[in-house]
Amino acid sequence: MALRGGVTRMLFVCFLATIVQADLYLHVPRGSNNRLNEKSATRKNANRMFDSQNNNRGGYNVGDKDDEASDDDADKQYNMKYFQSGPWKTLSGDKGKSKLTIEWTNQHGCGGNENSSPQKQNCDLVLQYMCQDITGDNKPDEDDILRNGVETKTQDYTEARKNNVNDKKRKSNNVKENRGLHESWDWYNKCYLRGRNLGLFTADQKLANNKMGYSSAIYTRQNPTGNRYGYECPEERDYFPYWHPTPWKDIAVLAENASMCSHYQDKSFNRQSYGECVESEGWSRYNNKVDCEKEGGKWVEFYNYLEKDSDKTNKNSCERTKTAGLVYKWAVPYDSTDDNKPECLVLLDKPDCIEAPWSRSNHLGNGRDGVPLSYTWTLPHFPSNKDKRCVYRMRYNISTDDYDPYHTDSKQNEQFPVKSPIHQNPYVYVMSKQSPLRLAINTAQYGRVFQDRSHVFILRHRPDDLMQSHIHNLNVRGKRGNIVQVYPAVEYDFAPNNLEIKKDDLVHIQWTGSNTHNNGNPAGDGQAGSAGEGKAGTDRSNFVELSDRSGNFPSPFENTKLFDAVEVAWIYHGKKSIALRDLAIDMASAGYYRCASKTSCPEREHKNYLVSTKDKMNNLLDDAPASYEGAVLRFVKKGTYHYMCTRNNNFTNRSQKGAIVVK
């Protein structure tokens, strides 16, 4: 299984991996691993949205807005909300970025090189996202809107056959509003109908045919029977860079070796157009230009984009646009309708590419020096200044060098008289042909890709007065339970829990949690239960000041250093001139209270959130909201400021604390 691909039909470089449970789990943003709102320790449906190949116990439930489970009401789910970057490319100096620290665990190691820290395997990590307009001309149709869903069933797909392939009702009959959706029905339909890449190495696996009578892109060596996972295209999932247009935008590749970076960056769909065959029927089985044109089709080059500028209606007005240092191009977008007309596209930057951070083999935990595996994503700047609905995706390829990973393709497939270099569970002799021993090799998993994705989140536009400041996102990772109960998730912590910023930088403090993290049966191969403080099965966090990181008792507001060092640049309820004492109350109660009394918050919209009038809050935050949209604070004084969560900081063995260092 490989995250490497050639552009031509027959040329393909591929990694091959031993059979392992090399799981990948996202912790910031919270990875779903196909979970939704299960009360069980294991997810209900591993096919719900995407093929993770991960353990059934992994993942985090979708967030709830308040102290009640969202159940079948999507409006009660909480979507994390991050501010976009400002137009930092045209500003003097390095200003206006919004930074999100992504954290994950990968089970079987990554990073290092042959000299300093040799590993028994190679790896690649590919970071991507997908966004849609929430309003305006480019808002998607209802059937294509990104959503978490409110039930755990997989979206439907009526398999295309010769007698129904052009039936437009298939999509409307298949797509259900109450089920989760990332890729669109049309994306999977193209994948089902397009012939697979016959240049790929499939070893001794026998790949099936679709109902049209040929083997299409839904069949790969890792998925030879074409199992469906939401509307994900298996061939695109298993190979990178993919040789056809995809809806995903590349953020970064964390490579086994920096020498591969130019390949990844040049072949990324961010930078290079890719073609598809277009025929009069609206679909095609042909996956290359030669066969397409020979059979009367038209090979069209499609482009990826950051967003569309619908105000520019011709090539001149489009390509002469100079905004925020971005490049505009008049071209056919990858999601073009049947007419395939060019539009004005804001192009993407090339993906970042660095060597992957080192992690230990056979260890699902932190990296060097006990620091979480992480990558800091500079969130995009959208020149339209419109809010976007988005989802984040990460893929992990685990590979070995048991044979040449770069020159093994379809010519080595098992086909008489050619023998594949690997076979299913082969026998080996180590004692002169006596007593053979069997190796555990599954050729469908010898070279394997793992994946996790976030729940849907919002990239919101920046207020004008925040355009030139860096925003650092400070979140909470983990879920309720002891380490045995939550594994392979993690226990609570702030993320990043050591944040270094500069004076006058902004910090957006925000978190999300679920009211149904009961970790009940079925528990799979782990332990059921949800040890912790407060109401069982609920996530809760808050933010209170500590005088010192080694302590466990919060500082009284009268002794504050942290709140004396900040100004409120933005707060979720809109009261920008909030008193710092009221800010401390708001953050300590996760938004259950906003202000001490009517004197400090006389506005009508705050009257139900006053300490002086609202019902007394449960001291373990049981009736506080599970999620907190938070505040953006400007740090105006240098120093080191410590903070903690009062509920989850168990003195015996758990610590939910952090520090902000202002230099």
N, C-alpha and C positions, 0 to 999 in steps of 0.2 A: 504494500500500500504506500502510495507516495504522494507527497505534496510537491511534485515537480512535473512539469509538462513541457513538451515541445510544441511548436506552433504547427508544424506540418503534420500530415495525416499519419505518417509511419514512424517519424522520429520522436522518441520519448525517452527521457531519462527517469529512472525510478529507484526509489529506496525500498529495501526489503527488510522486514523486521521479524524478530522471533515472536512466538505466540506469548503474549503477556496481557495482564489486566492493567495496561498502562493508562489509567484513568486520568482525566483532566477535569478540574473543578474550579469554577470561578467563585471568588468570594467578594470582590469589589470590581464592578457592580455585581450584585448577587446573581449567581448563575442558577438557572432553573433546573438543568438536567432533565427537562421535560416535566417537572413538577408544576402543579397549579396551586391547589389549596388543600392537599391531602392531610387528613388527620393521622394517617398511618406513617410509620417510619420509612416505608418504601413508596416510591411513586406508583401510580396506578397504570400508567400507559407509557412505555418506553418509545412508542411510535408517534406520540402526540404531535410534535412539531419538527423534530430533527433526529438524526441518527447520532447519538452521543457515544455509543459503545462503552458507556460508563456503568459502574455499579448502580443497582436500583435504589440504594439508600442515599445517593448523592443529591445535592440541590437544595434550594431554598424556596419556600412558598412565596407566591406573589404578595406584595404588601397590602395591608388594610389601612384605610384612612383614619379610622377612629378605634374605639375599644370593642367593636363588634365585628364578627367575621363578615366579609363582603358577600359570601355565598354566591347567589346567582345574579347579583347586581354589579355590573362592571363599573358603574359610577362610584362605587364604594371602594374600589381598588385604589391603591396609591401608586402613581408613577413617579419615580425619582425625577427631579427637575434640575438640570444643570444649565448654567448660563453659558451661551456660546462665547467663543473668543471675539474680541473686538477686531477691527481692521488693523491688526498689529504690523502687517508687512509694510505699511506706508507711514507708520509713526516713527518719530525720532527715537532711537534706542530700542530696547527690548521691552515693549509694553503691550498691555491689552490681551494677554493670553489667559485662557481658562484651562486649568490643569487638573486632570483627573488621574489619580494613581490607581492603576488596575492591579489587582492582586489575585493570585491563583496558586493552586498546587498541582504538580504533575508527578505521577507516581514513580516512574522508572527512570528518572534522571534526565539531565539535559546540560548543555554547555560544556565548557572546558575544551582543552585541546590535547594533542598527543604528548606534548612536552610537560606542561604544568599540571594537568589534572586529567589524565586519560580516562575515558569512559568506555564501557563495553558496548555502547551503542551511539548512534547519531540521532539528532532530532532537529525539527524545525517547529516553530510556533508562528502561526499566521493570525494576525489581529485585523478584524474587519467590522464594518458597521453598515447599516442600511437606514435611510431616513425618508420620510414623506412629509409634504406640506400638510398642515392641519386645516388651513383655510385657503381660499383663493382659487385661481384658474387651474392650478396644477394639483389640486387636491384629488386623491385617487377615488375611483368608484367605491361604493359601499362594500362590494365583494372583495376588494383588494386592500382594505385598510388594515394596517398592522394592529394586532390585538392579542391580549393574553387569553381571552375566552373566559367562560364561566363554568365549563364542563370539560372533563378530561378526555373526551372522545376525539379521535383523529378526524380531520376534515375528510369528506367523501371524494371519491374519484371514480367515475364511470369509465371503465377502460375503453379506449378508442378501438373501434373495429371498422372494417371497410364500409359497413352500411350506416355508421353513425358518426364518422370522424368529423364531419362538417356540421353536426347538429349543435347549434348555438345554445340550446337549452341545457346541455350537459353541465356547463359551468353554473348556471343559475340554480339548477337542481342539486348540485353537489355542495356548494359553499354555504356553510351555516354560520350565522352571525354570532352564535353563542360558543363557538369553538375557536381555539387559538389559530392565528395565521401569521406567518412571516413571509416566505415566498408566496407568490400568487399561484392560483390555479393554472393560469396561462403558462407560467414558467415550467411547471411540472408537465403540462400537456406537451409542450415543445420537447422536453426531455424524453417523454414516453415515445414520441413519434420520430425523433432524430436517431439515426443509426449510431451505434457506439463507435468509438475510436478503435479500429481494428489493429492499430499499431501497438497496443498496450500489451504488456506481459500479463498473462492470466494463469501461468504455471499449468497445473493439471486440472484446474477448475473447469467445469462445463457450464457455460453461461446460457441462460434460457432465452427464449424468443418471446416477443410480445404478441398480442392478439392480432397484429397485422402480419405476422409471419416472419419477422426478422428480429435480431438482437439489437436493442436500442440502448440509449445512454442511461437507462435505469438499471442496467446490468453491469456490474463490475466484478473484479476478482474478489473484493471484500463483500460484495452483495450479489452473488451469482444468480439468485432467484428473484431479484428485483423487489425485495420487500420495500414497502412504502413508509416513509416517515414524514407526515405532514405533506407539504408540497416541495420538499427538498429534492434536488436532482442528484442522484448518487454519484454520477461521474464527476460532476462539478465539485461535490463534497470531497471526493477522494484525491483530487489532483490540483496542484497549484504550480505555476499560473495556469488557469484554464484557457483553452484555445477557442472558446466561444464567448459571446457577451454574457455577463452575469449581473444580477442586481446588487452585488456587494461591492463596497468601496474599501480599498486596502488602507489600513492605518500603518502597519509595520510588519516586517518579517524579522523574527528573532532566529537567526540562522545558526547552524552548526559551525559554520566557518564564514568569515567575512568575505572570502574570495567569491562566494556565491551571490553577494549582494547586487552586483551590477546586473546579473541575470534576472533576479527577482524584480528589481526596480524597472528594468527595461521592458520586461514582458508583462508587468502588471497592467490590468485593464484600466487603471488610473491614467496610464501614459500611452498605451497602444490601443488602437482600434482593433476589433475582432469581427469576423464576418459570420453571417448565417445565410442559408439558402432560403429564398423567398419564392414561393410558387403561387399560382393564381388561386389555389384552393385555401391559401392561408397557412399551410403547413408543408413541411418537407422532411423526408427521411435522409436527405443527403447532407453529409457533414463536412464536405470540402468543395472548393470552388470548381475543380475539374468535373467531378460527377454532377454537380449542381447544374452547370451550364450545358453539359452534354445532354442532360435530360430536360432541357428547356427552362430551367429555373434561373433566377437572378441572384447573384451573390452580392449581398449588401454589407458594407462596412458600418458597424455600429460603434457609438462612443459612450463611454461612461461620463458622468458629470457630477459636480457638486450640487448644482441646482439649475433650473431653467430660468431664463429672463424672457418672459412672455411679452414684454414691452418692445423688444427688438424683433422686427418682422422681416428683416432682410440681412444679407451677408454683410453689407457695408456698415449698417448701424450696429450690428452685433460685434464684429471683429475690431471695430475702432474703439470699443468701450474700454476704458481704463479705470478700474475701480479696485481699490485696496490691493493693488499689485497682482490681481488675478488675471487669468487668460480666458478670453471668450472665443468660442468657435461656433461657426454655422455648420452644423452636422446633424446626422440622424442619431437620435438617442436610442439607447438599448431597449427602452420600453415603448418604442414607437408603435402606433396603431398600424392597421393594415396598409395605410397609404405610404408609410415610411418616408415622410417628408422631413427635410432638415428643420431644425429649430435652433434658437440661440442658447448655447450651453456654456455654463461656467465650468471650466475644466478643473480637475483635481490635481493636487500636488503628487509627486512621486511618493510612494510609501517610504517611511523610515526603514532602515535596515541596519541591525547591529547583531553582534554575536549574542546568543541566548545566555541568560544568567545560569550559573552553575547550580545544579541540585544533585543530591545523592541518589543513586540507583536504589530501587526497592524501598523508597521512603516517601510517604505522602505528607510532606511538611515543608518547613521553611528552608531557605538556602543558606549561604555562608553566614556565619556569625549569628545565626538565629533570626535573620531578617527575612520577611516574606518575599517570595518571588514577585517582582513587580515591574511595571512599565508605566511611565508617565505619559499619558496621551494629552497633547494639546488639542482641545476640542476645536472643531472647525468654526470659521467665521462665514456666515451666509450673508452676502451683500444685500439680499432682499430684506433682511432684519425680521424675517418671519419665524414663528415658532415651528419646530419640527417634531414629528413623532418618530422614534428611532428604536433600533435594537442592536445589540453588540454581539459579536460572534468570535470565538477563538478556537483554533484547531491545532492539534498536537500530533506530529508524526514521529513515531519511535521506530528506529531502524538499526540494522547491523551491517557489517561488511563481510558477511559469510560468502558472498561472491560479488562480482563487479556491480555496484549499484547504478553506474552511469551508462552501461552498455548492454543492458538486459532488456529486451523488448519482445515483440510478438514472434520474432525468429526463434526464440528459445521456448515457446509454448509446447506443451506435450502434444505432438502430432507425428505419427509414424513417418519416417524412422527417427525423428527428433525426440530427444528425451529432455523434459524440463529439468533444470538444475536442482529443483526441490520437489519432493513428493509428500503426499499425505502420510503422516506417522510412519516414516521409513524405518526399516530394520538395519542395524549395523552390526558388523562382526568385529570383535576385538580379540578373539581367541581362536584364530585359524579356522574360521567357518563353523565354530562350535557355539552353541547357546547364543543366538542373536539377541541383541538388546533393541528395544524400540524407543525412538525419539518422539517427543511430543511436538510435532510440527503440524499446524493447520495451515495449508497453503492459501486459504482464504484470508488468513490473518497474519501471514508472514510478510510483514510490512503493513503497518496498521495506522489508521488515522482516528483520533479521538476528538471530541468536540464538546463545548458547552456554550450556552448563550444566555444573555440576560433576559429578564422580563422587559417589556416595553418601557422606555423612558422618554422624557421630553428634553429637547435642547431648546431652551427659551432665549428670546432675543434679549440683548443687554439694554438696560436704561441708558440714556445718553450720558448721564453723569458718572457712569462706571466704565465708559468705553476705554479709557487709557490705563486702567489698573489691572494688574495680574489678579486673577481669582484662583485660589487654591481650594479644592473641594475636600472637606473633612467629613467622613461618613462613618458608619458602624458596620462591621462585618460580623458574621457568626449567627448562631441561633441557640435557642434554649436547650439545656441538657448538659450532662457531663460528657467528656470526650468520647466515651464508649457509645453513648446514646446518639450523639450528633455525627459521629464519624461516618463518611469521609468529609462532612462539613467541619467547621471549626467552632469553638466557643467564642463568646462575645469579645470584641476588642474594638477600639477606635482605629480608623484607617485613613491616612497613615498615623500611627500613634506617636511618631516623632516627626513633626512638621517644621522644617526650617524655611523661613520667609524673610523678606526684607521689610524694613519700616515703610509704612503706607501701603503695603500689599493688602489684599482682601482675602478673607477666609469665609467660605460658605459652609456653615455647619448644618448638616441635614442627615436624616436617617430614615429607614423604613423597617417594618417588621410585620409579622403575621399574628393573627389571633387563633390559628389552628395548627401551631407547631406542637401537637401533642406527642409526636413520635410513638404512636400506639401501634398495636399489631395490625397487619403483619410486619414483623421486624426484620425479615430476611436473615442475613448472616450476622446481624448486629444485635444490639440490646434495645428493647423497647423502653420507653419512659422519658420523662422530661424534667430531670432534677433541676432545681433552681428556686429562686425566690418568687413569691407572688402567685398569681393564678396560673395553674398548670396549663401548658400548651400555648402560652402567650409570650411574644417578644416585647420587651419594653426597654427603653434607654432614656437617660436624661444627661444633662451637662451641668456639673457644678465645679466650682474652683477648689483646688487643693493648694495648700501652702508649699508642699514638697511631694515629689513623686513617691518617696518611700513611705509616706503616710497613708492612712486609710480613712481619716475623718476630714470632711470638707471644711473649708474656711468660711467663717461667717462673712456676710457681705460687708460688714463694717470694717473688716481687715482686707478687703479685696485689693489685689494688684492687677489682676486680669481685666476686670471691668473698668478700672481707671485707665487702662491702656488702649481702650477701643472706642471707636465711633460706629454708630449703626449706619451703614450705607444702604441697606435694604432689609426689610423684614416681611415675612409672609402675609401678615394682616394689614400691611400698608402704613402703619403708624411710624414713620421714619424718625419722628422727634421723640421717640419713647425714652423715658428716663432709664438710666443704666440699672437702677434697682429693679424696675419693672422688667427689663430685659433678663436679668438674672432669675427672676421669678418665672418668667415664661420658659426659659431653657431648663430650669430645674424641674418644672412640671410637664415638660414635653408639650407645651401648648394648652394644657388643661386650664391654667390661669394665664392671663396676659398682663394684668396689672394688680397692684395692691388694693387700690380703691378708686372710686369714681373721681376723686380729686386729680389723680394723675392720668386717668383715661376717661374723660367726660363724654367721649363720642358714643353715640347710640350703638354702633356695631360692636362695642367692647363690653356692654353692660352685663352680658351673661358670662363673662370670663374674669370676674373680679374676685380676689381673695376675700374681700369684705362681704360679698353677697352670694357667691356660688357655694354649693354643697362642698363640704370638706373633702379634699382629695384623699384617696386611699394612700397610705404611706409607702406602699410597695408599687405604686403607679398602676394598679389594676384597672382603674377607670380612666387612666390617661390614654391619649391616642397611641396606637402602635407605631405610627409614622409621624415625622415632624419635618415640615417644609423648611423651617429654620430661618436663619438670619445671615446676612453678609456683613461681616465686621471688618472695619479698617483698623489695623494695629498701628498706633501713632507713637508708641514708646518702645524702645529696645528693651529686651529682657527675655527671661524664660518663664513661661506661664504654664502651670500644671492644672489638670482637670481630671474628673472621674465620673463614672456612673454610680449612683448610690445603690441601685437594686442588684446589679450583677457582680459587684465587687465583693465576692465572698472572701473573707479574711484568711481562710485556711489554704486555699489553693487556686483561687481565680483572681484575675486582675483586669478590670476594664478601666484603664487609665491612659492618659496621653500627655504630651507636652507640645507647646508651640514656642519655638525659639525665634525671636525677632532680632535680626542682625542689623 
